[in-house]
Amino acid sequence: MRCLAAGLVLSLACAGLTAKADISGLPEATRSTLEARATGMTAALLTGDAEGLFDFLPPPLIAQMAALLGQSPAEFRARFIDNLENNRPGTGITEHRLDLSGATLFQGDDGLSYVMVPTKSRAFDPFRGKFRVSGTTVAIPASDTWHFFTISDVGALDLLVAAYPALADAPLVPVTLTPEP
């Protein structure tokens, strides 16, 4: 299982979900919190705020990734932030959109309502050049907040399902990257 600790844009596909309700079924306060967190996530991505991005990751997933690396969650946090701030020159997100109007709910067998949010981004790095990223970000509820995770590859998918077994039945797939001229 491979861990991509610094994956900025990770994804899930939501085709064939058992519940295809839109988020209008969520209580207003819950939707407002989700919308505010989605706006914050986008801002952190666009500004390269590594600390802010880390805070959007789901805590059980952080614990899972840290354990795989033989680190404490605090050590993992420091490494994640350092990697984003210092080891990714010439890399960035130029556009990012979490489409909450097209989001759907996935009812996990753990009783949680996960939100599958269509996601589109534009990014660049020195190895791939400019590219578009398309997929779905899962918003994971935790108490009175939301955490976000988008699958970059099969290893990231495995990590998510290990941390959230209730998502094992969801049709989860990595994002699609499309080169741009």
Backbone as CSV, one residue per row, in Angstrom:
resi,resn,N_x,N_y,N_z,CA_x,CA_y,CA_z,C_x,C_y,C_z
1,MET,0.850,-1.176,0.000,0.000,0.000,0.000,0.892,1.235,0.000
2,ARG,0.650,2.131,-0.904,1.487,3.309,-1.053,0.812,4.531,-0.441
3,CYS,1.572,5.319,0.276,1.029,6.529,0.909,1.550,7.758,0.190
4,LEU,0.666,8.570,-0.321,1.061,9.832,-0.939,0.706,10.950,0.015
5,ALA,1.571,11.160,0.992,1.285,12.123,2.050,1.057,13.522,1.534
6,ALA,1.696,13.897,0.443,1.566,15.270,-0.029,0.604,15.394,-1.190
7,GLY,-0.199,14.390,-1.430,-1.158,14.493,-2.524,-2.114,15.629,-2.274
8,LEU,-2.100,16.638,-3.141,-2.969,17.794,-2.945,-4.383,17.536,-3.404
9,VAL,-4.503,16.862,-4.513,-5.828,16.670,-5.057,-6.037,15.182,-5.189
10,LEU,-6.917,14.641,-4.385,-7.180,13.213,-4.332,-8.655,12.999,-4.621
11,SER,-9.099,11.822,-5.134,-10.484,11.767,-5.585,-11.232,10.478,-5.387
12,LEU,-12.566,10.554,-5.484,-13.492,9.434,-5.442,-14.544,9.612,-6.517
13,ALA,-14.930,8.541,-7.202,-16.048,8.638,-8.143,-17.306,8.186,-7.435
14,CYS,-18.450,8.715,-7.827,-19.659,8.414,-7.075,-20.721,7.723,-7.922
15,ALA,-20.374,7.141,-9.052,-21.373,6.457,-9.878,-21.913,5.244,-9.134
16,GLY,-23.180,5.020,-9.219,-23.791,3.833,-8.650,-23.975,3.857,-7.152
17,LEU,-23.985,5.009,-6.534,-24.157,5.072,-5.091,-25.530,4.550,-4.702
18,THR,-25.590,3.966,-3.505,-26.866,3.436,-3.056,-27.864,4.550,-2.763
19,ALA,-27.380,5.706,-2.364,-28.262,6.844,-2.137,-27.784,7.983,-3.016
20,LYS,-28.643,8.475,-3.860,-28.238,9.538,-4.781,-28.918,10.856,-4.437
21,ALA,-29.188,11.079,-3.197,-29.813,12.321,-2.785,-28.793,13.452,-2.863
22,ASP,-29.269,14.647,-3.206,-28.358,15.773,-3.181,-28.257,16.284,-1.746
23,ILE,-27.392,17.270,-1.541,-27.146,17.709,-0.165,-28.255,18.595,0.403
24,SER,-29.275,18.893,-0.396,-30.378,19.693,0.140,-31.105,18.949,1.261
25,GLY,-30.918,17.641,1.345,-31.520,16.858,2.417,-30.799,17.003,3.746
26,LEU,-29.623,17.608,3.739,-28.893,17.828,4.986,-29.489,19.019,5.724
27,PRO,-29.430,19.027,7.044,-29.904,20.195,7.794,-29.137,21.453,7.363
28,GLU,-29.799,22.589,7.422,-29.206,23.854,6.972,-27.863,24.131,7.647
29,ALA,-27.766,23.922,8.950,-26.509,24.186,9.657,-25.395,23.272,9.146
30,THR,-25.723,22.042,8.849,-24.744,21.086,8.328,-24.272,21.506,6.946
31,ARG,-25.221,21.916,6.092,-24.864,22.395,4.747,-23.987,23.638,4.827
32,SER,-24.339,24.549,5.713,-23.556,25.782,5.861,-22.124,25.476,6.282
33,THR,-21.967,24.551,7.216,-20.634,24.154,7.661,-19.867,23.500,6.518
34,LEU,-20.537,22.632,5.768,-19.915,21.973,4.618,-19.465,23.017,3.592
35,GLU,-20.329,23.973,3.276,-19.998,25.014,2.301,-18.812,25.859,2.760
36,ALA,-18.795,26.224,4.038,-17.696,27.026,4.571,-16.382,26.249,4.523
37,ARG,-16.422,24.979,4.880,-15.209,24.156,4.837,-14.742,23.956,3.395
38,ALA,-15.666,23.771,2.461,-15.289,23.602,1.053,-14.609,24.874,0.542
39,THR,-15.118,26.033,0.923,-14.500,27.304,0.536,-13.100,27.412,1.134
40,GLY,-12.958,27.017,2.379,-11.647,27.046,3.039,-10.656,26.089,2.401
41,MET,-11.135,24.915,2.022,-10.276,23.927,1.363,-9.759,24.486,0.036
42,THR,-10.649,25.080,-0.736,-10.256,25.660,-2.019,-9.234,26.776,-1.813
43,ALA,-9.471,27.635,-0.846,-8.534,28.730,-0.571,-7.161,28.189,-0.174
44,ALA,-7.123,27.162,0.657,-5.848,26.581,1.077,-5.102,25.983,-0.115
45,LEU,-5.819,25.309,-0.999,-5.187,24.750,-2.191,-4.613,25.840,-3.081
46,LEU,-5.396,26.864,-3.327,-4.976,27.922,-4.253,-3.824,28.764,-3.713
47,THR,-3.745,28.906,-2.406,-2.663,29.716,-1.821,-1.470,28.869,-1.395
48,GLY,-1.593,27.556,-1.483,-0.496,26.682,-1.069,-0.305,26.652,0.433
49,ASP,-1.378,26.830,1.178,-1.331,26.829,2.642,-1.220,25.389,3.148
50,ALA,0.012,24.926,3.354,0.250,23.534,3.733,-0.377,23.175,5.081
51,GLU,-0.261,24.055,6.069,-0.862,23.795,7.376,-2.377,23.720,7.256
52,GLY,-2.933,24.660,6.500,-4.376,24.659,6.293,-4.843,23.396,5.598
53,LEU,-4.107,22.955,4.572,-4.480,21.726,3.860,-4.466,20.523,4.778
54,PHE,-3.458,20.446,5.621,-3.373,19.312,6.539,-4.607,19.244,7.431
55,ASP,-5.083,20.394,7.866,-6.231,20.440,8.767,-7.541,19.990,8.117
56,PHE,-7.554,19.855,6.793,-8.745,19.354,6.109,-8.739,17.829,5.979
57,LEU,-7.600,17.198,6.256,-7.538,15.736,6.170,-8.292,15.100,7.337
58,PRO,-8.954,13.974,7.106,-9.672,13.286,8.188,-8.707,12.678,9.206
59,PRO,-8.903,12.931,10.508,-8.002,12.399,11.533,-7.763,10.880,11.465
60,PRO,-8.787,10.035,11.229,-8.480,8.598,11.133,-7.548,8.273,9.961
61,LEU,-7.646,9.031,8.897,-6.768,8.823,7.752,-5.341,9.290,8.087
62,ILE,-5.223,10.370,8.817,-3.915,10.845,9.269,-3.254,9.767,10.126
63,ALA,-4.007,9.205,11.051,-3.468,8.144,11.914,-3.021,6.946,11.084
64,GLN,-3.823,6.588,10.090,-3.510,5.460,9.209,-2.205,5.714,8.454
65,MET,-2.057,6.888,7.855,-0.856,7.213,7.083,0.373,7.302,7.994
66,ALA,0.221,7.922,9.158,1.333,8.035,10.099,1.812,6.653,10.532
67,ALA,0.870,5.772,10.855,1.233,4.415,11.279,1.990,3.678,10.178
68,LEU,1.552,3.822,8.945,2.241,3.164,7.827,3.675,3.661,7.669
69,LEU,3.908,4.901,8.038,5.251,5.474,7.937,6.049,5.318,9.229
70,GLY,5.439,4.701,10.252,6.120,4.528,11.528,6.331,5.845,12.262
71,GLN,5.375,6.757,12.105,5.477,8.074,12.719,4.277,8.324,13.622
72,SER,4.455,9.272,14.525,3.309,9.748,15.288,2.526,10.677,14.370
73,PRO,1.250,10.933,14.681,0.511,11.910,13.876,1.192,13.284,13.842
74,ALA,1.820,13.694,14.943,2.515,14.992,14.973,3.721,14.976,14.033
75,GLU,4.467,13.882,14.022,5.608,13.774,13.103,5.133,13.772,11.653
76,PHE,4.047,13.053,11.407,3.500,13.003,10.055,3.061,14.391,9.601
77,ARG,2.422,15.134,10.498,1.979,16.492,10.178,3.165,17.364,9.776
78,ALA,4.223,17.322,10.586,5.412,18.131,10.304,6.028,17.737,8.958
79,ARG,6.087,16.448,8.672,6.664,15.981,7.406,5.790,16.392,6.213
80,PHE,4.487,16.268,6.364,3.540,16.654,5.323,3.718,18.131,4.972
81,ILE,3.711,18.975,5.996,3.821,20.418,5.797,5.172,20.769,5.184
82,ASP,6.247,20.189,5.717,7.580,20.447,5.173,7.655,20.044,3.703
83,ASN,7.088,18.894,3.376,7.111,18.419,1.991,6.398,19.401,1.061
84,LEU,5.228,19.857,1.460,4.486,20.792,0.611,5.178,22.152,0.496
85,GLU,5.755,22.601,1.595,6.366,23.934,1.587,7.745,23.960,0.936
86,ASN,8.495,22.855,1.033,9.893,22.898,0.624,10.296,21.939,-0.497
87,ASN,9.511,20.923,-0.744,9.942,19.899,-1.692,9.138,19.858,-2.982
88,ARG,8.340,20.863,-3.226,7.517,20.861,-4.424,7.647,22.178,-5.193
89,PRO,8.891,22.600,-5.477,9.021,23.858,-6.234,8.452,23.705,-7.635
90,GLY,7.843,24.770,-8.102,7.281,24.745,-9.450,6.000,23.951,-9.579
91,THR,5.351,23.651,-8.459,4.118,22.867,-8.455,3.004,23.712,-7.858
92,GLY,1.799,23.587,-8.392,0.705,24.334,-7.796,-0.639,24.077,-8.440
93,ILE,-1.657,24.574,-7.775,-3.038,24.504,-8.244,-3.406,25.910,-8.701
94,THR,-3.898,26.044,-9.933,-4.277,27.368,-10.433,-5.781,27.597,-10.394
95,GLU,-6.549,26.525,-10.431,-8.009,26.601,-10.310,-8.471,25.383,-9.521
96,HIS,-9.518,25.583,-8.740,-10.079,24.458,-7.981,-11.555,24.744,-7.726
97,ARG,-12.387,23.766,-8.011,-13.826,23.945,-7.796,-14.425,22.680,-7.206
98,LEU,-15.008,22.821,-6.039,-15.814,21.769,-5.428,-17.261,22.114,-5.748
99,ASP,-17.914,21.319,-6.581,-19.265,21.602,-7.054,-20.311,21.037,-6.090
100,LEU,-20.626,21.809,-5.058,-21.601,21.346,-4.068,-23.001,21.231,-4.655
101,SER,-23.290,21.979,-5.713,-24.623,21.870,-6.321,-24.823,20.510,-6.994
102,GLY,-23.744,19.848,-7.355,-23.825,18.520,-7.964,-23.465,17.400,-7.010
103,ALA,-23.277,17.720,-5.731,-22.870,16.721,-4.741,-23.999,15.740,-4.430
104,THR,-23.610,14.521,-4.074,-24.576,13.496,-3.682,-24.176,12.916,-2.330
105,LEU,-25.156,12.343,-1.658,-24.922,11.708,-0.362,-24.686,10.214,-0.547
106,PHE,-23.790,9.668,0.244,-23.570,8.226,0.313,-23.761,7.831,1.761
107,GLN,-24.768,7.018,2.028,-25.038,6.586,3.393,-24.172,5.379,3.706
108,GLY,-23.202,5.559,4.597,-22.335,4.458,4.996,-23.036,3.547,5.978
109,ASP,-22.584,2.295,6.030,-23.192,1.370,6.990,-22.770,1.696,8.425
110,ASP,-21.947,2.734,8.595,-21.578,3.216,9.923,-22.529,4.310,10.412
111,GLY,-23.562,4.607,9.601,-24.544,5.615,9.965,-24.177,7.030,9.536
112,LEU,-22.994,7.220,8.966,-22.587,8.549,8.528,-23.041,8.820,7.101
113,SER,-23.364,10.075,6.833,-23.694,10.507,5.477,-22.475,11.204,4.900
114,TYR,-21.801,10.518,3.999,-20.640,11.068,3.306,-21.140,11.853,2.104
115,VAL,-20.450,12.920,1.754,-20.854,13.729,0.616,-19.813,13.573,-0.485
116,MET,-20.291,13.154,-1.659,-19.428,12.996,-2.820,-19.558,14.269,-3.665
117,VAL,-18.469,15.029,-3.756,-18.485,16.344,-4.394,-17.700,16.303,-5.710
118,PRO,-18.370,16.549,-6.846,-17.632,16.646,-8.108,-16.566,17.743,-7.996
119,THR,-15.367,17.417,-8.470,-14.229,18.301,-8.297,-13.482,18.475,-9.613
120,LYS,-13.142,19.711,-9.910,-12.334,20.012,-11.098,-11.238,20.980,-10.677
121,SER,-10.031,20.699,-11.130,-8.892,21.554,-10.825,-8.009,21.687,-12.058
122,ARG,-7.185,22.701,-12.025,-6.095,22.844,-12.987,-4.838,22.994,-12.164
123,ALA,-3.799,22.315,-12.611,-2.561,22.317,-11.849,-1.375,22.264,-12.795
124,PHE,-0.202,22.400,-12.220,1.022,22.284,-12.996,2.113,21.736,-12.092
125,ASP,3.044,21.032,-12.704,4.265,20.629,-12.024,5.362,20.452,-13.065
126,PRO,6.611,20.441,-12.627,7.713,20.392,-13.582,7.771,19.106,-14.404
127,PHE,7.165,18.039,-13.930,7.243,16.752,-14.621,6.099,16.531,-15.607
128,ARG,4.906,16.972,-15.252,3.730,16.773,-16.115,3.334,18.014,-16.882
129,GLY,3.851,19.155,-16.528,3.417,20.400,-17.139,2.057,20.799,-16.599
130,LYS,1.228,21.407,-17.470,-0.118,21.816,-17.068,-1.075,20.648,-17.299
131,PHE,-2.033,20.489,-16.372,-3.007,19.421,-16.532,-4.287,19.748,-15.777
132,ARG,-5.375,19.111,-16.215,-6.661,19.198,-15.529,-6.838,17.952,-14.675
133,VAL,-7.487,18.141,-13.539,-7.787,17.048,-12.628,-9.300,16.996,-12.488
134,SER,-9.881,15.826,-12.743,-11.329,15.661,-12.605,-11.605,14.458,-11.726
135,GLY,-12.566,14.596,-10.875,-12.951,13.493,-10.016,-13.993,13.924,-9.021
136,THR,-14.012,13.229,-7.918,-14.959,13.536,-6.859,-14.230,13.498,-5.532
137,THR,-14.427,14.525,-4.746,-13.846,14.588,-3.413,-14.891,14.103,-2.427
138,VAL,-14.470,13.270,-1.478,-15.412,12.846,-0.446,-15.271,13.798,0.736
139,ALA,-16.406,14.298,1.204,-16.457,15.105,2.424,-16.906,14.168,3.530
140,ILE,-16.094,14.097,4.568,-16.308,13.146,5.650,-16.723,13.907,6.902
141,PRO,-17.911,13.593,7.436,-18.370,14.306,8.629,-17.644,13.817,9.877
142,ALA,-17.349,14.760,10.758,-16.738,14.436,12.052,-17.226,15.482,13.048
143,SER,-18.054,15.055,13.961,-18.653,15.968,14.943,-19.325,17.124,14.231
144,ASP,-18.816,18.341,14.446,-19.453,19.513,13.844,-18.620,20.110,12.711
145,THR,-17.787,19.287,12.075,-16.961,19.793,10.978,-16.918,18.773,9.840
146,TRP,-16.265,19.124,8.770,-16.109,18.245,7.615,-14.633,18.179,7.249
147,HIS,-14.206,16.993,6.856,-12.856,16.781,6.354,-12.988,16.321,4.910
148,PHE,-11.940,16.563,4.126,-11.994,16.250,2.696,-10.850,15.335,2.288
149,PHE,-11.173,14.460,1.335,-10.137,13.582,0.784,-10.504,13.237,-0.649
150,THR,-9.520,13.365,-1.510,-9.696,13.041,-2.920,-8.642,12.004,-3.273
151,ILE,-9.014,10.959,-3.977,-8.118,9.841,-4.268,-7.199,10.144,-5.448
152,SER,-5.893,10.061,-5.227,-4.934,10.301,-6.308,-4.575,9.017,-7.035
153,ASP,-4.609,7.901,-6.333,-4.223,6.625,-6.941,-4.794,5.469,-6.119
154,VAL,-4.519,4.255,-6.555,-5.072,3.074,-5.884,-4.569,2.967,-4.447
155,GLY,-3.320,3.340,-4.189,-2.792,3.309,-2.824,-3.567,4.227,-1.898
156,ALA,-3.897,5.424,-2.391,-4.678,6.375,-1.593,-6.085,5.836,-1.351
157,LEU,-6.638,5.161,-2.342,-7.953,4.535,-2.201,-7.919,3.478,-1.099
158,ASP,-6.889,2.652,-1.109,-6.745,1.625,-0.075,-6.642,2.239,1.313
159,LEU,-5.897,3.343,1.426,-5.765,4.022,2.711,-7.104,4.546,3.211
160,LEU,-7.877,5.134,2.315,-9.175,5.678,2.700,-10.103,4.579,3.214
161,VAL,-10.178,3.485,2.497,-11.066,2.392,2.888,-10.578,1.735,4.183
162,ALA,-9.262,1.684,4.397,-8.746,1.142,5.657,-9.152,2.028,6.831
163,ALA,-9.157,3.340,6.614,-9.540,4.278,7.672,-11.052,4.382,7.838
164,TYR,-11.788,4.183,6.728,-13.251,4.286,6.724,-13.844,3.051,6.036
165,PRO,-13.906,1.926,6.733,-14.429,0.698,6.114,-15.841,0.850,5.553
166,ALA,-16.626,1.782,6.072,-17.990,1.995,5.570,-17.992,2.432,4.109
167,LEU,-16.860,2.917,3.600,-16.774,3.337,2.208,-16.368,2.188,1.279
168,ALA,-16.189,0.997,1.831,-15.761,-0.149,1.020,-16.750,-0.474,-0.092
169,ASP,-18.033,-0.238,0.128,-19.051,-0.543,-0.886,-19.281,0.605,-1.870
170,ALA,-18.687,1.746,-1.606,-18.825,2.880,-2.526,-17.891,2.641,-3.715
171,PRO,-18.345,2.950,-4.907,-17.496,2.769,-6.088,-16.443,3.885,-6.174
172,LEU,-15.330,3.684,-5.517,-14.297,4.701,-5.399,-13.193,4.461,-6.429
173,VAL,-12.851,5.485,-7.172,-11.781,5.388,-8.169,-10.924,6.647,-8.133
174,PRO,-9.666,6.549,-8.565,-8.797,7.728,-8.599,-9.243,8.777,-9.618
175,VAL,-8.677,9.982,-9.462,-8.953,11.091,-10.374,-8.416,10.802,-11.765
176,THR,-8.892,11.593,-12.697,-8.396,11.564,-14.072,-7.558,12.813,-14.297
177,LEU,-6.358,12.637,-14.830,-5.490,13.757,-15.170,-5.453,13.894,-16.677
178,THR,-5.691,15.087,-17.182,-5.683,15.344,-18.620,-4.660,16.438,-18.904
179,PRO,-3.616,16.134,-19.693,-2.633,17.160,-20.037,-3.262,18.318,-20.792
180,GLU,-2.722,19.515,-20.578,-3.139,20.705,-21.304,-1.936,21.268,-22.045
181,PRO,-2.189,21.946,-23.156,-1.057,22.530,-23.900,-0.396,23.654,-23.117
